[in-house]
Amino acid sequence: MQMVRRIGAFVEDSRRPIILKSLFGPDCNYDALDWKPFRKGIEIVRLYGTPHLGASAALLRYEPGATLPHHSHTGYEHIIVLSGSQIDDNGRHNEGAVIINPPGSGHSVSNEHGCVVLAIWEHPVVFSEIIPEPAPKGPIMRIAK
């Protein structure tokens, strides 16, 4: 049996490449992706990997004014700004910018008008403060005692 998981409007077979079509230009439709809550004002579509182990990649969508608190990098982080602009400790990065944060670096992230970025992490990031992730939507299973 093949392992298949859904990525927004895309299906991934673990033996096949992940192909995301139309992330740029007039045919782009970010709303068609399966966004999940990540942090306050930020949604995520995980492309591969897990948040706490090894390499991973995701699309992040920031609402206008949303911020991500200071965090440090245990490996390389590659950011491609797909739409809007992102602001970090090194300045404003507009659509089309590529930012490579090396291991040992750290920063916080903000934006003014909303943005979408592709983030690729070699290793998980470490937040300076504990930030609770939003509760999942839908029914919650309770264990009876």
N, C-alpha and C positions, 0 to 999 in steps of 0.2 A: 504494500500500500504506500502510495506517495504521500509525503507530507506537504500539504498545500495550505497557505494562509492568505487571508485577504489583506491587501494594502490599498485602502481607499477603493478606487475603481479598478485596481490592478490585482491580479492573482500571481503569487510567487510559488514556483516549484523550487525546492531547495537545490536542485541540480541545474537550474536554468538562470540566466541573468535576469536582474530586475530592470525593466525598461519603463521609464516614466516619459510619456510623450507629452509634448506641448506644455512644458513648464515655463516657456518664454513666449512672448508674442500674443497676437490677437486671438488665437485658439485656446489660450490658457484658461482653465476653469478650476481654480483652487477649491471652489465650493463643492465640486464633485468628489473630492477626497474625503476619506473617513477620519475627520479630525476628532481628537479626544482631548479633554482638559489636561493641561500640564501644570501650569502655575496660574495664579490670578492674572487674567487678561492674555494668557498665552495658550495656544492649542498646539497639538503635536500629531504628526503622522509618522510612526516608527517604520523605517524601511527595512532595517535588519538589526540584529544584536539586541542586547538587553541593557537597561540603563546602569546596571551595577557590575557588569562583567565584560571585559574585552572591547573589541571594536564595535561601533554602532553608527548608524546614520539615521537622520530624521529631517522632516520638514517642520519648521516652527512658524506659526502665524501669530504675530503680535497685534493686539488691538491698539488703537491710538493711545499713547501714554503708558502702555504696559512696560514694566521693568523686570529685569532678572537680577537678583542681588549678586554681590561679589562671589566669585567662584574661582578655583584654580584648576590647572590642567596637569594631569599626571602623564599625558601623552599629547601628541599633536592634535589640534582642533582646526579644521578647515571650515570656513563659512563662505558661502556664496549668497550674496543678497540678490534675490530673485525679483522682488518688487519693493517699492518704498525705500526707506533708508533706516539704518541701524546706527546707534550711537554707543560707543564704548569709551574706555579710558584713553584711547588713541585717536578719537575724533569721530566724525560722521562718515559713514560708509554708504554710498548711494547704490541704487540698482546697478548690478553688473560688477560690483566690487568683490574681490576675493581677499579674505583675511585669513592668515595662517598664524595661529597662536602656538608657540612652542611649549614643550614640557616645562613645568615650573612657572609659567606665566599665570597671571590672573587678571580678572577684570569684572566689571558689572556692565549690564547692557540695558539700554533704554531706546525709546523711539518717540517721535512726536505724532506722526500721522498714520501709523500702522505699517507693517512690513511682513514679508515672507522670506525666510532664508532656508537654505539647505545647509545642514550641519553634519559634519563627518568627524567622529571622535576615534582616535586610536585607542584610548583608554577612557574610563569614566571620569567625569569632572567631580570635584569635591566642593560643595557649598560651604561657605564660611559660617553660615547659620543654618539651623534646621528649618526647612520650609515644608510644611505639610502639603502633600499633593491633594488635589480635590477628590472628594469621595466619588466613587463611580456612580453613574446613573443607573437606574433600574432597581429591581428587587434586591434586598440584602438578605443573605441567609444567616439566620441566627441559630446557634447551637443551644439546645435545651439542656439544662443540668438536671 
